């Protein structure tokens, strides 16, 4: 069953005729309103938006007839002025890009979160692989808290460098709900001095912090 893909437009006008054209950017196919498929030559590529019965001026479209392939979709919204849709004469009143993953529209924030999670996991895998090759494992943690309240700071980026200038990065990690970032080193790294750089809106201290791996 296909998921609902929703398009909406707020317009300072009631009772308008609003329609949109939806293009799949991967192949420039258009949504055919006659059957919900994407095709190079749609029978009807003008999809009508319906005004909300309570919130006047709010025009919406919920499309769930077919599963959409993953990728970007360009949406162009027009206000019809004549008897039938005509993009050459009608006013373009809105446009945007819908990013679809698994038939669900995703936002930039969710995409970035997924990228950050994947990057963190890959970094941890690499670090542990390096440790296996080096013949030993040392787990070292760093805790970041709010200096005023003592509360842990979650989601901060912690970067370790070998120099006080911050030019040579050794490890990076993200703090968990307890404000803890975990790093993996070889046993041979015990006693090494590292410089800790903290990045988060809730952190007001001075970078870097000097620590010793133990």
TAHUHU-V818526 format. One record per backbone hydrogen bond with DSSP energy under -0.5 kcal/mol. CO is the residue of the C=O (numbers start at 1). NH is the residue of the N-H. E is the energy in kcal/mol with one decimal. If there is no record, write none. Layout:
BEGIN
co:nh:e
CO:NH:E
CO:NH:E
END
This chain:
BEGIN
co:nh:e
4:6:-0.6
5:63:-2.6
7:61:-2.7
9:11:-0.6
9:59:-3.2
11:13:-2.1
16:18:-0.7
17:80:-2.9
18:49:-3.0
19:78:-3.3
20:47:-2.7
21:23:-0.5
21:76:-2.4
22:31:-2.4
23:25:-0.7
23:74:-2.3
24:27:-0.9
24:28:-1.9
24:29:-0.9
29:24:-3.3
30:39:-2.4
31:33:-0.7
32:35:-1.3
32:36:-3.0
37:32:-3.5
39:30:-2.8
44:33:-3.8
45:47:-0.7
46:48:-0.5
47:20:-2.5
49:18:-0.5
50:60:-2.7
54:56:-1.3
55:58:-1.6
57:11:-3.1
57:59:-0.7
58:52:-3.0
59:9:-2.6
60:50:-3.1
61:7:-2.8
61:63:-0.5
62:64:-0.5
63:5:-2.5
71:100:-3.1
72:25:-2.0
72:26:-0.5
73:98:-3.1
74:23:-2.8
75:96:-1.8
76:21:-2.5
77:93:-2.1
77:94:-1.4
78:19:-2.2
78:80:-0.6
79:91:-1.3
86:89:-1.8
86:90:-3.1
91:79:-2.5
91:93:-0.8
94:77:-3.2
96:75:-2.9
97:99:-0.5
98:73:-2.3
98:100:-0.6
99:106:-2.9
100:71:-2.2
101:104:-1.2
104:101:-2.8
106:99:-0.5
107:111:-2.2
108:112:-2.8
109:113:-2.4
110:114:-2.3
111:115:-2.4
112:116:-2.7
113:117:-2.6
114:118:-2.5
115:119:-2.6
116:120:-2.5
117:121:-2.5
118:122:-2.4
119:123:-2.3
120:124:-2.3
121:125:-2.4
122:126:-2.4
123:127:-2.6
124:128:-2.6
125:129:-2.3
126:130:-2.6
127:131:-1.9
128:132:-2.2
129:133:-2.2
130:134:-1.7
131:135:-1.4
131:136:-1.5
138:140:-0.5
138:185:-3.1
140:183:-2.9
142:181:-2.9
144:153:-2.4
146:150:-3.0
151:146:-3.1
152:154:-0.7
153:156:-0.5
156:158:-0.5
156:175:-2.2
157:159:-0.5
157:199:-1.9
158:173:-2.0
159:197:-2.9
160:170:-3.7
160:171:-1.1
161:195:-2.5
163:166:-1.2
167:169:-0.6
168:162:-2.1
171:160:-3.0
173:158:-3.2
175:155:-2.0
176:179:-2.3
179:144:-2.9
180:176:-1.9
181:142:-2.4
183:140:-2.7
185:138:-3.5
186:189:-2.2
187:190:-1.4
189:192:-2.2
192:213:-3.0
194:196:-0.5
194:211:-2.7
195:161:-2.3
195:197:-0.5
196:208:-0.6
196:209:-2.7
197:159:-2.5
199:157:-2.1
200:203:-1.6
202:204:-0.5
209:196:-4.0
209:211:-0.5
211:194:-2.9
213:191:-3.9
END
